[in-house]
Amino acid sequence: MARNRQPILKKCRALGIEPMVLGVNKTSKRGFRPNANRKPTEYAVQLREKQKARFIYNVMEKQFRKLYEEANRKDGVTGLNLVEYLERRLENVVYRMGFAKTRRQARQIVSHGHVLVNGRRVNIASYRVKVGDVISILENSKNLDLIKEAVEAANVPAWMELDKAAFSGKILQNPTKDDLDFDLDESLIVELYSR
């Protein structure tokens, strides 16, 4: 299994995103210094947007390409479908519900088997949740300090609801672009892949 072991702050600086988007409460001492006399090409802008989405959602290139192709086949706007698919990944849902402080931590919680979907244990981070699914924490895992601290500071988006006392949440509707917690221009990603 491929793993991304790049330093978070270094990659954030290269992509021009704030580390707080990833849930990392650190800042780099180095400032972002783009090449002053050089304007990035259209391809470079599109590639950076795709790399930003891949890095934030912790998805490798092959899997990201498959998500794009599936979003392209579905009726509707391809870019919005892609954003919806990325947001509905189980690791992202666990993070957005507040069971973890970062998306990487959420991935670990899922892969270690602490998460139940509709009462069944799911340890696949890329599992795609549906409207009406109930995501909860395993009974024995509710005592973990890591999860307790994250749930206390949870800020849940409008497309899901959270019951902090029961450590469970429900998907109310499919997410839209407005529900993202960072800026993403998905049309650039579509343009890049449709070359």
C-alpha positions in Angstrom: 0.0 0.0 0.0 1.4 3.4 -1.0 1.7 6.0 1.8 2.3 9.7 1.6 5.2 10.5 4.0 5.9 14.1 2.9 6.3 16.7 5.6 3.0 18.5 6.0 4.2 22.0 6.5 6.6 21.8 3.5 3.8 20.5 1.2 1.4 23.1 2.5 3.8 25.9 1.7 4.5 24.5 -1.8 0.7 24.3 -2.5 -0.1 27.6 -0.9 -2.6 26.3 1.7 -2.9 26.9 5.4 -1.9 23.9 7.7 -5.1 24.6 9.7 -7.1 23.1 6.7 -5.5 19.8 7.5 -6.1 20.3 11.3 -2.4 20.9 12.0 -2.0 23.7 14.5 1.5 24.7 13.4 2.9 27.4 11.1 6.1 27.4 9.1 8.8 29.9 9.9 9.5 30.2 6.2 7.3 32.5 4.2 5.8 31.5 0.9 8.1 33.0 -1.7 7.0 32.3 -5.3 9.3 33.1 -8.1 8.7 36.8 -8.4 9.3 37.3 -12.2 7.6 34.1 -13.4 3.9 33.7 -13.9 2.7 30.0 -13.7 1.3 28.5 -16.8 -2.3 27.4 -17.2 -1.2 23.8 -16.8 0.7 24.6 -13.6 -2.3 26.3 -12.0 -4.5 23.3 -12.9 -1.9 20.8 -11.6 -1.5 22.6 -8.3 -5.3 22.6 -7.7 -5.4 18.8 -8.3 -2.4 18.2 -6.1 -4.0 20.4 -3.4 -7.2 18.3 -3.5 -5.2 15.0 -3.5 -3.0 16.1 -0.6 -5.9 17.4 1.6 -8.0 14.2 1.1 -5.0 12.0 1.3 -5.7 10.2 -2.0 -3.1 8.7 -4.3 -3.1 9.5 -8.0 -4.6 6.3 -9.3 -7.5 6.4 -6.9 -8.1 10.1 -7.6 -8.2 9.4 -11.4 -10.8 6.6 -10.8 -12.9 9.0 -8.7 -12.8 11.6 -11.5 -13.8 9.0 -14.2 -16.7 7.9 -12.1 -17.8 11.5 -11.5 -17.5 12.1 -15.2 -19.8 9.2 -16.1 -22.5 10.3 -13.6 -25.1 12.8 -14.7 -24.6 16.4 -13.6 -21.5 18.6 -13.3 -18.4 16.5 -13.2 -16.5 18.9 -10.8 -19.3 19.0 -8.2 -19.7 15.2 -8.4 -16.0 14.8 -7.7 -16.2 17.1 -4.7 -19.2 15.1 -3.4 -17.4 11.8 -3.8 -14.3 13.1 -2.0 -16.4 14.5 0.9 -18.4 11.2 1.3 -15.3 9.1 1.9 -15.5 7.5 5.4 -12.2 8.9 6.6 -13.4 12.5 5.7 -16.8 11.9 7.3 -15.1 10.8 10.5 -13.0 13.9 10.5 -15.9 16.3 9.6 -18.1 14.7 12.4 -15.4 15.5 14.9 -14.2 12.0 15.8 -10.7 13.0 14.9 -8.6 16.2 14.8 -7.1 15.7 11.4 -7.9 13.7 8.3 -4.8 11.5 8.8 -5.9 10.7 12.3 -9.4 9.9 11.0 -7.8 7.5 8.5 -6.0 5.7 11.3 -9.1 5.5 13.5 -11.0 3.9 10.5 -8.3 1.5 9.5 -7.9 0.3 13.2 -11.5 -0.7 13.3 -12.9 1.9 15.7 -15.8 3.0 13.4 -19.2 1.4 12.8 -21.4 2.2 9.8 -25.0 1.2 10.4 -23.9 -1.1 13.2 -21.2 -2.9 11.2 -17.5 -2.4 11.6 -15.9 -0.8 8.5 -12.1 -0.4 8.3 -11.9 0.8 4.7 -11.0 4.5 4.6 -12.3 5.0 1.1 -15.8 3.5 1.9 -18.4 5.9 0.5 -21.2 6.7 2.9 -24.8 7.3 1.7 -27.6 9.6 2.9 -29.2 8.0 6.0 -26.1 6.1 7.1 -25.3 6.2 10.8 -21.6 6.5 11.7 -20.7 5.6 15.3 -17.7 4.7 17.4 -17.2 1.2 18.7 -18.3 0.8 22.3 -14.9 -0.1 23.6 -13.3 2.8 21.7 -15.4 5.5 23.2 -13.0 5.7 26.2 -10.0 6.7 24.0 -8.8 10.1 25.0 -8.0 10.9 21.4 -11.6 10.5 20.3 -13.0 12.1 23.5 -11.0 15.3 23.0 -11.9 15.5 19.3 -15.6 15.1 19.9 -15.7 17.9 22.6 -14.3 20.4 20.1 -16.4 19.2 17.1 -17.9 21.6 14.7 -20.3 19.7 12.4 -21.3 20.9 8.9 -24.9 21.2 7.8 -25.1 18.0 5.8 -24.7 15.8 8.9 -25.7 15.7 12.5 -23.8 14.6 15.6 -24.9 13.2 18.9 -21.9 13.9 21.2 -23.2 11.8 24.1 -23.7 8.7 22.0 -20.6 9.2 19.8 -22.7 8.8 16.7 -23.8 10.9 13.7 -26.1 10.6 10.7 -25.7 11.7 7.1 -28.7 14.0 6.4 -27.9 14.9 2.7 -25.2 14.8 0.1 -22.5 17.4 0.6 -22.1 20.3 -1.9 -19.2 22.6 -2.8 -20.5 25.2 -0.2 -19.9 22.6 2.6 -16.1 22.4 2.0 -13.8 23.7 4.7 -11.3 25.1 2.3 -11.2 26.8 -1.1 -11.1 24.5 -4.1 -11.7 25.3 -7.8 -12.9 21.9 -9.1 -13.3 23.2 -12.6 -9.5 23.4 -12.9 -9.2 19.7 -12.1 -11.8 18.8 -14.7 -9.9 20.9 -17.3 -6.7 19.2 -16.4 -8.1 15.7 -16.8 -10.1 16.5 -20.0 -6.9 17.6 -21.9 
